[in-house]
Amino acid sequence: MTAKRKDDHVRLAVAQHHTSQTAQHAPAQRAGAFDDISFMHHALAGIDRGQVSLRTSFAGWTWPVPLYINAMTGGSPNTGEINRDLAIAARETGLPIATGSMSPFLKDPTCADTFAPVRAQHPDGFVMANINANATPEQARRAIGLLDANALQIHLNTVQEIVMPEGDRSFGHWPAAIEAIATAVEVPVIVKEVGFGLSGRTVAQLAGLGVAAADVAGRGGTDFARIENGRRPRADYAYLEGWGLSTPAALLDAQDKGLPLLASGGVRHPLDVARALALGAHAAGASGPFLATLVNDGLATLIDQLTSWIDQLTALMTLLGAHSPADLAGADLHITGALREFCDQRGILLPQPKENSR
Ligand code: FNR
């Protein structure tokens, strides 16, 4: 049952994303909130490419690049192979990587071999284990232990659970459970959404629970309401598709709420990575787009894609005059459309360019 669900998630997520070998207009490629953010062009802002460093530091960690492969899968033979290949791609390009939810392993230890390849293939990499907020501290330790993980992601997925007939219906204990896990485990905890966004209020709450960082994982890319509706003949909750906060809106709402932020959800290309960094994220992650490349076009193409994202991000920083990812925060931005309306309605101050900013 769980194995079938994991395979369904992969199949339906891939259908939401465009790759070079699929249709041009998969929904996740449509104009999104990231398109409401433009960098002001200053023709003399450029620096030398050799002056750009992609290293990013937050929550006591330094990552070689501000880009990561976010949580997806594990729990069936097929998804075990996907985890292995994602980890090889991460190793070849130096990216941090998260596994999908390790609930299948916590319920059935024989699933270990569908998650363990992530560490085996990326022995020196930054690896994140992933659990839900129902896990006990002891289970959290087991998940971390299997991967010798550098960090633990806890995912919040109320919308997904509600759309699933077999999903959870009790969420009130989550804040206390997150605090208990964060206190008990030996690695820092990152709390993430699964594509519906973390609001500023949520991030402020998490800051009080001992969490080290928040991954806003907003709307705009993989839509889990659509995935769960797609798994059954009658899409009872079709109206929840498109629910939530876009990733840029979440980043703006959650700025200065006491936690370092990571950006994922609807990141389509290196310009979106630069936009997320300009809104204050320390790194940007993607799931569906990388999965679609792997499944449709193979491992070598995924490695090429990640290499080219890193190369193009460096190029964009060169033209924007940003020496480092942190330097992009405070870039001279122009914010328009629905994102600007969102900021106006919520009284969010638009990011101001740093003095002498690009
Ligand atoms: C996910 N995501 C996810 N997140 C999580 O915390 N635990 C999980 O087990 C999963 N499972 C999962 C399966 C598949 C097939 C996909 C595509 C995604 C959510 C993921 O980490 C991310 O938050 C969202 O997919 C939004 O990012 P993208 O896909 O728009 O880049």
Boltz pocket constraint, residues with backbone or C-beta under 6 A from the ligand:
constraints:
  - pocket:
      binder: B
      contacts: [[A, 6], [A, 9], [A, 10], [A, 13], [A, 70], [A, 71], [A, 72], [A, 73], [A, 99], [A, 100], [A, 101], [A, 102], [A, 130], [A, 131], [A, 153], [A, 154], [A, 155], [A, 192], [A, 193], [A, 194], [A, 195], [A, 217], [A, 218], [A, 220], [A, 221], [A, 222], [A, 264], [A, 265], [A, 266], [A, 267], [A, 285], [A, 286], [A, 287], [A, 288], [A, 289], [A, 291]]
      max_distance: 6.0
